[in-house]
Amino acid sequence: MRNQLIKIRKKRGYTQEQMASKLGISRTTYTGYEKGNFSPSLDIAIRIKKILNYNKDDVFFNKESQ
């Protein structure tokens, strides 16, 4: 998940701080999502995908666990 999320965020031109602000969460929390320390709630995951305009489900799917 983390590599996909970082890659997509950077491609869209957002910083971690901007993403956190748009989501109404702390940058530390958002960074935790990118580092894979914890997973976002379903609501936050959907909001991240909308902000990043990313429709594929694999942004939050850990390919290594398949």
trRosetta pair geometry for C-beta under 8 A, 3 or more apart (Angstrom, degrees):
i j d omega theta_ij theta_ji phi_ij phi_ji
1 4 6.0 -72 -157 42 33 108
1 5 5.9 25 158 -18 74 114
1 33 7.8 -90 134 172 124 74
1 36 5.9 135 63 -97 103 94
1 39 7.6 38 84 -110 177 90
1 59 7.0 61 -145 152 77 47
1 60 5.4 26 -126 -139 119 39
1 61 6.9 151 -82 52 88 21
1 62 5.3 -50 -26 -77 92 74
2 5 5.9 -59 -143 39 29 109
2 6 6.1 26 162 -16 66 109
2 33 7.8 163 -103 135 76 52
2 34 5.2 86 -144 174 86 49
2 35 5.9 37 -120 -131 138 10
2 36 4.4 -76 -44 -39 121 99
3 6 6.0 -57 -145 39 28 109
3 7 6.0 28 158 -20 64 113
4 7 5.8 -60 -145 39 26 111
4 8 6.1 19 161 -14 65 110
4 58 6.5 -145 -127 126 164 85
4 59 5.0 -161 130 -133 126 55
5 8 6.1 -57 -142 39 26 106
5 9 6.1 27 159 -20 63 111
5 33 6.6 -123 163 131 169 98
5 34 5.3 -141 99 -110 125 73
5 48 7.5 -18 -136 166 109 139
5 59 5.9 96 -79 -177 72 92
5 60 7.7 57 -66 -80 112 63
6 9 5.9 -58 -145 37 26 111
6 10 6.2 20 160 -14 64 110
6 34 5.4 91 -67 -155 90 114
7 10 6.1 -61 -148 39 24 106
7 11 6.2 26 155 -21 62 110
8 11 5.6 -55 -145 36 30 114
8 12 6.4 22 157 -13 65 108
8 52 5.2 50 143 -175 116 140
8 54 5.4 7 -163 -76 146 149
8 59 6.2 -28 -1 -121 158 119
9 12 6.0 -65 -152 41 27 105
9 14 5.1 -84 -170 68 82 103
9 16 7.5 48 158 -80 153 58
9 19 6.1 -36 -136 -61 126 141
9 34 7.6 -51 7 -98 150 124
9 52 6.4 -73 -86 -104 58 122
10 13 7.5 48 -178 -72 34 25
10 14 7.6 -104 -81 54 26 62
12 52 5.3 -141 -27 -140 159 72
12 53 7.0 147 -112 35 130 97
14 18 4.6 -135 -159 84 87 126
14 19 5.2 93 148 -55 132 89
14 22 7.9 -52 -143 0 138 139
14 51 7.5 46 -66 146 164 114
14 52 7.5 -100 15 -95 140 81
15 18 4.6 101 50 4 77 101
15 19 7.1 -141 93 -3 43 85
16 19 5.7 -55 -151 37 33 112
16 20 6.2 34 153 -19 67 107
16 27 5.4 85 129 -155 102 97
16 30 5.4 159 -171 106 88 123
16 31 5.6 38 -166 -74 146 83
16 34 7.0 -82 -109 -7 114 149
17 20 5.8 -55 -146 37 29 111
17 21 6.3 30 155 -20 63 108
17 27 5.1 -21 -97 -96 62 127
18 21 5.7 -55 -147 36 30 112
18 22 6.3 30 156 -18 65 107
19 22 5.8 -57 -149 37 30 110
19 23 6.2 16 157 -9 65 113
19 30 5.3 142 100 -158 109 149
19 48 7.3 34 -165 -125 114 89
19 51 6.8 129 -131 120 78 152
20 23 5.9 -68 -147 46 28 105
20 25 5.3 -102 -154 81 77 74
20 26 5.9 -31 -167 139 133 18
20 27 4.3 -117 -11 -84 165 53
20 29 6.8 124 -127 60 108 90
20 30 4.1 -120 -78 -12 92 140
21 24 7.6 34 -177 -70 29 34
22 47 7.9 177 128 157 94 109
22 51 5.3 106 130 -121 147 142
23 30 6.7 140 43 -84 142 114
23 44 6.1 52 -161 -143 125 93
23 47 5.8 124 -118 116 87 133
23 48 6.9 4 -87 -74 128 77
23 51 7.3 -77 -63 -29 86 154
25 29 4.4 -92 161 76 118 138
25 30 5.9 137 93 -48 115 88
25 44 7.1 30 -34 -126 145 130
26 29 4.6 102 59 2 82 99
26 30 7.1 -150 97 -1 47 84
27 30 5.6 -56 -149 41 37 111
27 31 6.0 42 151 -23 69 105
28 31 5.6 -52 -145 35 29 114
28 32 6.6 38 151 -25 60 102
29 32 5.5 -51 -157 28 32 117
29 33 7.2 36 147 -20 62 96
30 33 5.7 -47 -161 26 40 113
30 34 6.8 33 147 -12 67 103
31 34 5.6 -57 -152 40 38 110
31 35 6.0 30 154 -14 71 110
32 35 5.8 -57 -138 43 30 106
32 37 4.2 -78 -157 60 83 118
32 38 5.2 5 151 36 118 93
33 36 7.8 32 174 -70 29 29
33 37 7.8 -66 -52 46 20 79
33 38 7.0 -55 -83 80 54 66
33 39 7.1 73 -125 -137 80 29
33 40 5.3 16 -109 -45 129 98
33 44 7.9 -136 -86 133 146 129
33 48 7.7 -150 152 -87 160 157
36 62 7.9 88 -132 -100 121 118
39 45 7.7 -2 170 -69 89 121
39 60 7.1 89 -150 -163 105 109
40 44 3.7 -120 -179 94 117 118
40 45 4.6 156 88 -59 116 75
40 48 6.5 129 38 -15 172 135
40 60 7.4 -90 43 -117 101 132
41 44 4.8 91 51 11 78 101
41 45 6.8 -140 92 -7 38 89
42 45 5.6 -54 -145 36 30 114
42 46 6.4 30 157 -19 64 105
43 46 6.0 -58 -152 35 27 109
43 47 6.4 24 152 -16 63 109
44 47 5.5 -57 -147 39 34 112
44 48 6.2 39 153 -24 67 102
45 48 5.7 -50 -148 31 30 113
45 49 6.6 29 154 -16 63 105
45 60 5.3 6 -146 -65 125 160
46 49 5.8 -55 -151 37 32 111
46 50 6.4 31 151 -18 65 106
47 50 5.6 -54 -147 36 34 111
47 51 6.3 35 155 -20 67 105
48 51 5.8 -55 -147 36 30 110
48 52 6.1 11 160 -2 65 113
48 59 7.5 -160 115 127 115 139
49 52 6.1 -65 -141 50 26 100
49 54 5.1 -106 -148 70 71 85
49 55 7.1 99 177 -93 113 28
49 59 6.3 160 -96 51 93 148
50 53 7.2 22 -176 -75 32 45
52 59 7.6 144 79 -131 149 161
54 59 5.5 79 125 -53 140 146
56 59 6.3 121 86 -25 85 87
57 60 7.1 -69 177 47 61 85
57 61 6.0 56 130 -29 84 125
58 61 4.5 -70 -133 43 53 117
58 63 7.2 30 -160 -62 111 100
62 65 4.4 54 100 5 111 112
62 66 8.0 -172 104 -28 66 74
63 66 5.9 -31 -167 -3 48 116
